[in-house]
Amino acid sequence: MSQVRNCEKKKNPSCNGSNFGCFKFHFLKTISVVLLPQLVMSNRRLPCLDTYLDKAVIYLWPRFKTVFDMYINSSYQCDVKVLWVDGTHPNHIVRCYVEFTASLVQLNAECGDGQLDMSLERLRLAVDDLLVRFAQKFATPKLCHLFLLNNYDMSISILKEAGDDAKKLQRYFEEKLESSLVSFVDELLIEYFGDLIKFVKSHISEDLISYTERPNIADVEPVVKNFAVKWKTALELMHNEVITCCSNLVSGMAILKAAMAQLLNDYNRLSECVKMIPGGSSLNRHLVSITSLSYEIRKYSRTL
């Protein structure tokens, strides 16, 4: 406690969140030790220690807030260039903040008075800000989305351990995970099937009835022929990348399924487009059958 007072007085810039890692948990435990007996004695109508326990709570909460504010500020003030690790797997600094969040969620449930609701919201914003600043260090959007995806997945796993009380935060990170997954799948398909994806997006509507830009045989021929040559190799490379870069098998499966489903849908749209173009029948021998594509996709989905 004296170290916290010293830090308050000196405003020492080195007193960041990592230095106070032990303090924050000690405060949480101490507050719980005071509040739980207080609740039991109140239920049993034993007021003999009310004054003492009230003073203890009044003493502890402001000091907890001091340490908590330092912890939050350390997130916003930290130099991500120093803390950043060149890799897309979950970051250990982010893990510390999420684990602290899970601890706060459990304490908030035990206290039952909502004192920590605002603190939890501030901490969530701090974690978001830290993740985004780390993600901005990556050279490509694909790596950026993959980093966020892996860290959101890690956050969800930690919050699940906190039980039902963390459901709200868990749903928030699940939404962020879904958004990052969709963005990563888009980047993944662009990398391996770029000409197909770009052609479909720029020429064919979702309903296969109208065209955003009416294609001709010269537009579609190189797309069809290029896909026929490389599709099996590209599928294998994409599968291998997913199982290597994802830190969680379940997330890897979700990414692969989403990517394969989108690929199948886009190639089906391309095939239907070819049938409608004058002279498109000349490309029939280069078209990969949907059955063959589906079989190959199912094979990779099973082997993840």
Disulfide bonds with the S-S distance in Angstrom:
Cys7-Cys15 2.23
